[in-house]
Amino acid sequence: MLNLISENILNSTTGITVTTFLLCIAVGLFIGFLLALTYRRRSKSSPGFLVTLAMLPSVVAMVILMVNGNIGAGVAVAGAFSLVRFRSVPGTAKEICAIFIAMAAGLAVGMGYLVLAVLFTIILALTELCYGTRAMQAFYGMVQERQLRITIPEDLDYTDIFDDIFEKFFTACELIEVKTTNMGSLFRLTYRTVLKDGVSEKKMIDDLRIRNGNLEISFSRPLNNNEL
């Protein structure tokens, strides 16, 4: 078993054959598909990111295949990992981690360790699925914060007008911003909240609409939320 994991298919040839090339690309595409499927189930990543994640292992494998056994391999590895720069600004922590996993698996495929690359990907995919379960989220204290914005008339005292509704629907609620709008005739309140399990978002919004005179209400993820 250990010999199978550490077997390098490139050791048995003097160069890259058509069979070796196709096998490496096929394994890279399989690994990318497995990663994209995993992150599609547990996150709201864009289709473009999932396609990139699916193709990245085979692209990295191709780069490494072209310089395998050459002193330029070190430069190629550094250049490949610098690709993360193009995803680091808009991406979440989970997306950046997925990019690193895909590139690490692609490096293993390009070096000829196909079984090792597949095994590594399966282990990391199962780990990600495990940490995404509700039981694990509760264990390490991860909460899904949501941003609630309520528009109210200027003459409405917002200090405790919504307290009973917040207590009914949220496990945590914090007022983080008060802003005037519409030439000062309205207030816009922004809250950081954690919704209780099993409650109806529509019922919560309907109750708030009764209190704020049916003005605008927005309930979404915080813009600065770093998804795990």
C-alpha positions as CSV (number, residue, x, y, z in Angstrom):
1,M,0.0,0.0,0.0
2,L,2.8,2.4,0.9
3,N,4.6,1.6,-2.3
4,L,1.5,2.3,-4.3
5,I,1.1,5.7,-2.7
6,S,4.7,6.7,-3.2
7,E,4.9,5.3,-6.8
8,N,6.0,7.8,-9.4
9,I,4.7,7.0,-12.9
10,L,7.4,9.2,-14.4
11,N,10.2,7.1,-13.1
12,S,9.4,4.3,-15.5
13,T,9.9,6.4,-18.7
14,T,12.7,8.4,-20.2
15,G,10.3,11.1,-21.1
16,I,6.7,12.1,-21.2
17,T,4.7,9.8,-23.3
18,V,1.2,10.4,-24.7
19,T,-0.2,7.9,-22.2
20,T,1.5,9.5,-19.3
21,F,0.4,13.0,-20.4
22,L,-3.3,11.9,-20.8
23,L,-3.3,10.0,-17.5
24,C,-1.9,13.0,-15.6
25,I,-4.4,15.4,-17.2
26,A,-7.3,13.0,-16.6
27,V,-6.3,12.7,-12.9
28,G,-6.0,16.4,-12.6
29,L,-9.4,17.0,-14.1
30,F,-10.9,14.3,-11.8
31,I,-9.3,16.0,-8.7
32,G,-10.6,19.4,-9.9
33,F,-14.1,18.0,-10.4
34,L,-14.1,16.5,-6.9
35,L,-13.0,19.8,-5.3
36,A,-15.6,21.8,-7.3
37,L,-18.3,19.4,-6.3
38,T,-17.2,19.6,-2.6
39,Y,-17.2,23.4,-2.5
40,R,-20.4,23.7,-4.5
41,R,-22.2,21.7,-1.8
42,R,-20.9,23.7,1.1
43,S,-20.6,27.3,-0.1
44,K,-22.2,29.8,-2.4
45,S,-19.2,30.2,-4.7
46,S,-19.7,31.7,-8.2
47,P,-19.8,29.4,-11.2
48,G,-16.6,31.0,-12.6
49,F,-14.7,30.1,-9.4
50,L,-15.9,26.5,-9.5
51,V,-14.8,26.2,-13.2
52,T,-11.4,27.6,-12.2
53,L,-11.1,25.2,-9.3
54,A,-12.0,22.3,-11.5
55,M,-9.3,23.2,-14.2
56,L,-6.5,24.4,-11.9
57,P,-5.0,21.0,-10.9
58,S,-4.6,19.9,-14.5
59,V,-3.1,23.4,-15.4
60,V,-0.5,23.2,-12.6
61,A,0.2,19.6,-13.5
62,M,1.0,20.6,-17.1
63,V,3.4,23.3,-15.9
64,I,5.3,20.9,-13.7
65,L,5.3,18.2,-16.4
66,M,7.0,20.6,-18.8
67,V,9.9,21.3,-16.3
68,N,10.0,17.9,-14.6
69,G,13.7,17.0,-13.7
70,N,14.9,20.5,-14.7
71,I,16.3,23.2,-12.5
72,G,13.5,25.5,-13.7
73,A,11.0,23.4,-11.6
74,G,11.6,25.6,-8.6
75,V,10.8,28.7,-10.6
76,A,7.7,27.1,-12.0
77,V,6.4,26.2,-8.5
78,A,6.9,29.7,-7.2
79,G,5.2,31.1,-10.3
80,A,2.3,28.7,-10.0
81,F,1.6,29.7,-6.4
82,S,1.8,33.4,-7.2
83,L,-1.5,32.8,-9.1
84,V,-3.2,33.1,-5.8
85,R,-2.6,36.8,-6.0
86,F,-5.4,37.1,-8.6
87,R,-7.9,35.6,-6.3
88,S,-6.8,37.0,-2.9
89,V,-8.6,40.3,-3.1
90,P,-12.2,39.3,-3.9
91,G,-12.0,35.8,-2.5
92,T,-13.1,34.5,0.9
93,A,-10.8,32.5,3.2
94,K,-12.5,29.3,2.1
95,E,-11.9,30.1,-1.6
96,I,-8.2,30.9,-1.1
97,C,-7.8,27.6,0.8
98,A,-9.5,25.7,-2.0
99,I,-7.1,27.3,-4.5
100,F,-4.1,26.1,-2.4
101,I,-5.5,22.6,-2.2
102,A,-6.1,22.4,-5.9
103,M,-2.6,23.7,-6.7
104,A,-1.0,21.3,-4.2
105,A,-2.8,18.4,-5.8
106,G,-1.8,19.6,-9.2
107,L,1.8,19.7,-8.2
108,A,1.6,16.1,-7.0
109,V,0.1,15.1,-10.3
110,G,2.7,16.9,-12.3
111,M,5.5,15.2,-10.3
112,G,3.9,11.8,-11.1
113,Y,2.4,10.9,-7.7
114,L,-1.1,10.3,-9.0
115,V,-2.3,8.0,-6.2
116,L,-0.9,10.4,-3.6
117,A,-2.7,13.4,-5.2
118,V,-6.0,11.6,-5.3
119,L,-5.7,10.4,-1.7
120,F,-4.7,13.9,-0.5
121,T,-7.7,15.4,-2.3
122,I,-10.2,12.9,-0.9
123,I,-8.9,13.5,2.7
124,L,-9.1,17.2,2.4
125,A,-12.6,17.0,0.8
126,L,-13.9,14.8,3.6
127,T,-12.4,17.1,6.1
128,E,-14.1,20.1,4.6
129,L,-17.4,18.3,4.6
130,C,-16.9,17.3,8.2
131,Y,-16.2,20.9,9.3
132,G,-19.2,22.1,7.4
133,T,-21.7,20.0,9.5
134,R,-23.9,21.7,12.1
135,A,-22.4,19.5,14.8
136,M,-18.9,20.7,14.1
137,Q,-19.9,24.3,13.7
138,A,-21.5,24.2,17.1
139,F,-18.5,22.5,18.5
140,Y,-16.0,25.1,17.5
141,G,-18.4,28.0,17.9
142,M,-18.9,29.2,14.3
143,V,-22.0,31.3,13.9
144,Q,-23.5,32.6,10.6
145,E,-23.9,36.3,11.2
146,R,-26.4,38.2,9.1
147,Q,-26.9,41.9,8.5
148,L,-30.3,43.5,9.2
149,R,-31.1,46.9,7.9
150,I,-34.3,48.6,9.0
151,T,-35.6,52.0,7.8
152,I,-37.8,53.9,10.3
153,P,-39.4,57.3,10.4
154,E,-37.4,60.0,12.2
155,D,-40.0,60.3,15.0
156,L,-39.9,56.6,16.0
157,D,-37.7,55.9,19.0
158,Y,-35.6,52.9,18.0
159,T,-34.0,52.4,21.4
160,D,-36.1,49.4,22.4
161,I,-39.0,49.4,19.9
162,F,-37.8,46.1,18.3
163,D,-36.5,44.3,21.4
164,D,-39.3,41.8,21.8
165,I,-39.0,40.8,18.1
166,F,-35.2,40.5,18.3
167,E,-35.5,38.3,21.4
168,K,-38.0,36.0,19.6
169,F,-36.0,35.5,16.3
170,F,-32.3,36.1,17.2
171,T,-29.8,34.5,19.5
172,A,-27.7,37.6,19.3
173,C,-28.4,41.1,18.0
174,E,-26.2,44.3,18.0
175,L,-26.8,47.7,16.7
176,I,-23.7,48.7,14.7
177,E,-24.8,51.8,12.7
178,V,-27.4,54.5,12.7
179,K,-27.7,56.6,9.6
180,T,-30.0,59.4,8.5
181,T,-31.4,59.2,4.9
182,N,-34.0,60.9,2.7
183,M,-32.9,64.4,3.7
184,G,-33.1,63.5,7.4
185,S,-36.7,62.3,7.4
186,L,-35.8,58.7,7.9
187,F,-33.3,56.6,10.0
188,R,-31.5,53.5,8.7
189,L,-30.5,51.1,11.4
190,T,-28.0,48.4,10.8
191,Y,-27.8,45.4,13.1
192,R,-25.4,42.4,13.3
193,T,-27.6,39.4,14.1
194,V,-27.5,35.6,14.5
195,L,-30.8,34.0,13.5
196,K,-32.2,31.2,15.7
197,D,-32.5,27.7,14.1
198,G,-35.8,26.9,12.6
199,V,-37.4,30.3,12.7
200,S,-39.1,31.9,9.7
201,E,-37.3,34.8,8.1
202,K,-40.6,35.9,6.4
203,K,-42.4,36.0,9.8
204,M,-39.6,38.0,11.3
205,I,-39.7,40.6,8.5
206,D,-43.4,40.8,8.6
207,D,-43.3,41.6,12.3
208,L,-40.7,44.3,11.7
209,R,-42.8,45.8,8.9
210,I,-45.6,46.3,11.3
211,R,-43.3,48.3,13.6
212,N,-41.5,50.4,11.0
213,G,-44.5,51.4,9.0
214,N,-43.8,49.1,6.1
215,L,-40.6,50.9,5.1
216,E,-37.6,49.2,3.6
217,I,-36.1,46.2,5.4
218,S,-33.0,44.3,4.2
219,F,-31.7,41.0,5.6
220,S,-28.4,39.7,4.2
221,R,-24.9,38.6,5.0
222,P,-22.5,41.2,6.2
223,L,-20.4,42.7,3.4
224,N,-17.2,42.0,5.4
225,N,-18.1,38.5,6.3
226,N,-15.2,36.1,6.0
227,E,-16.8,32.8,5.2
228,L,-15.1,29.8,6.5
